[in-house]
Amino acid sequence: MTLVGKTALVTGGSSGIGLAAARMLKDNGARVAITGRSAEKLGAAQAELGDDILTIEADVSSVEDLRRMGERLSAEFTGLDIVFVNAGTAIGTPLATADEATYSKIMDTNVKGVFFTVQAVLPMMREGGSIILNTSWLNKVGTPGRAVLSASKAAVRSFARTMSAELLDRKIRVNAVSPGSIETPIHRGKNQTEEEFRVYADRVGSQVPIGRMGKPEEIASAVLFLASDASSYMLGSEIVIDGGRSEL
């Protein structure tokens, strides 16, 4: 699944699944750019991945930030072959108490952010490129307290189909990965100790048929597959990597 000579963008690439995917794409030959909202976290990611990683500070909920991201990519890359639209947020929204600000934050990041990220990079996408969207196991089930998050991820799943249909003439494939509960910073509480997180991870893992939470690298492997020519016959598809949580 070599990516030698190809360029890639990973949004939300400074931690978690995005960082693991950026590392795997780079290790398999791609020249990689990552985005994130925190300059400090982007700097730490670059120190970990190497100086040849291009870092771009951008908030995907801001169309203006995404426009600047596209301009920076155009200045640095002659074209773009792979986009992993990974940046997102996860917040509980109990039906009786969730407020408008929380609703807007989720939808602006997870839905508007995905749509306008793809729009921003389309002018420089090469024919035959691959776009991978990050949805969630929540798009397949009804989970109390997560109505807005689940709906946002269902919209992303829909984008994989509709964007594929719209980009057929350019031979650009759009597919999705659907992670379950993964050990990433989004699952860690503020000031939570490692011991406290392990208790949490064991509790969540016990709810998964496979018996544990997933690792970021397990999602990154699926991203690598979809980014490569090994998945050349896949279009509008979803790879579910959730330990069986939405399937069994």
N, C-alpha and C positions, 0 to 999 in steps of 0.2 A: 504494500500500500504506500509506495513511495510518492512523495510530494515535491521532489526535487524540481526546482525551477518555478514553483508556484508561490503565490502570495496569499496571505490569509489575514482576516480581521476577526478578532474575538471581542465582543462587547462584554463588559463586566469581567475583564480578564485579570484582575489584580488579586483574586482570591477564589477559593472553592473550585467549583466545576470549571469556571472560565480559566483559571490559572492552570489547572491540570490539562485542559484541552490545549491551551497555548503551548505548554511544554511538549505535549505529545505531537502536535502539528510541527513544531520547530524541530524536534528530534527526528522527525521523518522527512525533513528536507525543506519545509516551507519557510519563507520569510514572513514573519508574523508581526502584526500590530495589535495592541490591546487598548481598550478604553476602560476608564473608571472615573468615579467622581472625586476621589481623593488623590491629590498629588503625592502625599506621603506613601500611600499604599501602592501607587503605580511605581514609585521609586524603589520600594522594597521588592516588588515583582520583577522589575528590570534587573536588580542586583542578583536575584535568584535565577532568572532565565538567561541573562547575558546582555551585553551592551548593544547587540544587534537587534534587539527587540525595540520596535517603535511604540512609544507610549503616547496616548492622547487623552487629555483630561476632558471628559464630556459626561453630561447627565442626559441619559436617553429620553427622559421626559420633556426635554427642551428641544424643540425643532431647530432653534437657532444653534444650539450646541452641535446638533447632528449635521447641520449645514457646514459648520466649521470643521467638523470631523471629516466630512467628505472632501473638503478643500485641502486639508492636510494630507489625506491619503493620496489625492491626485498629485500633490507636489512631491511625495516621497516614492510612490509606486507608479509604474507605467500602466498597470492594470491590476485587477483583483480577480482571483480565481475561487476563493473560499471565504464565506462569511458564516460565522457561528454567532447567531443573534441570541445571546445568553443572558444579558443583563435583565434582572427582574427583582421583584420584591414579594414578600410573603407576610401578610398581616391578617390576624383573625378579624372576622366581621360578623359577630352575633347579630341575628336578624333584628332583635329587639333594641339593640343599643349602638350598633355601628353608625358612625356619623358621616356626613358628606365629605369631609376632608380626607378621611381614610379611604372611602370609595374612590375619590378622585386620584389619590396617590397610587392606588393599585392599578386603576385603569390607565392612567397617564403613563405609568412605567411599563406595565406588562402588555398593553394593547397598542396605545398610541406610539410608545417607544419602539415596539417591534415594527410596526407599519412604516414609520418614518425613518428608521434605521435602514431598512431595505430600500426605501425610496432614495435616500441620500447616497447610497453606494451603487445604485443601478447604472449610472452613466459610465462607471469604470469597470463594471463586471464584464469579464471576457465571455465570449460564446462558449458554452459547455461548462460554465462554472457551477459551483454547488453552494446553495444556501441552506443552512441547518438552523432550525428554530428550536428553542428550548421551551417545551410545554411542561406537563406534569401529570402524574398518575391521577391527580384530582379532576382532570377533565373527563374521567370515565366513571366516577362514582359520586354519590351524594353524601357529603360529609358535613355534619352540623357545625356551624360557626365559621364555615369557609365558603360561603355562597359567592362572594364577590371574587375571591382568589380563584375559585374553581371556574367561574364564568370567564374570567380573564384568560385562563389557560385553555379553555375550550375555544375561545376566539383564536388563540395562537394555533391550535390544531387545525382550525378551519383555514387559516391563512396558508398553511402548507399546501392545501388543495387548490385554493383559488389563485394563489400566486404562481403555482406550478402551471396552471392552465393559462395564465396571462403571459407567462414567459416561455411558452413552448417554442415560439418562433426564434428565440435566441438560444435554445437548447440549454437553458439554465434550469437545473433541477432544484426543487425546494422540498425538503423532507424535515422531519421533526424527531427529536429525542424526547422521551417522556420519563424523566427520573422519578423514583420513589423518594423515600426519606434518606437523604445522603448526609454524611458527616461533613458539613460545611459550616462556615461562620454564621450563616443565617439561622442555624439551629442553636447557636450558643447564646446564652443570656449574658447581659452586661455584668462584668466582674465575676462570672461563673468560674469556679475552679475546675481543674481537669477531673478531679474526683467527682464533682457534682455533674459534670457533663457525661461522665461514663455511666452514672446512675440513670441519667436521662436517656442516653443512647441505648442502654440495656432495656429500659422500659419500652421505648419506641420500637426497638428491634424485635421485642417479643410479640408485637402486633403484626409482624411481617412473616409470611409463610416460610421464608428461607431462614428466619431466626436472627436477623441482624439488620442494622442500617447499612446502606451502601457506601462505597468509597468514591471520591470524585474521579479517580482514574478509571473506574468501571463505566462511567458515563463518557469520559474522554475517549475511550476505545471505540465506542459507538460513533462518536463525532468523527474520529479519524476514518472509520469505515465509510461514512456518508460523504466525507470530503474527498475520498479517493475514487479512482476509476473502478474499484472493486464493487461499488454500488451503482454502476452506470445504468442499470435497468430499474432503478427505484425512483419513483416520482410521486410526490404528494403523500408519501408514506410516513408512518410513525413507528419508531422502535421503542418499545416499552421496556424500561430497565428498572423494575421496582420490587424485585424479589418476590414477585407473585401477588403483591398487595392488592392490585386492582383486577387480577385475573382469576384468583382462586377463591 
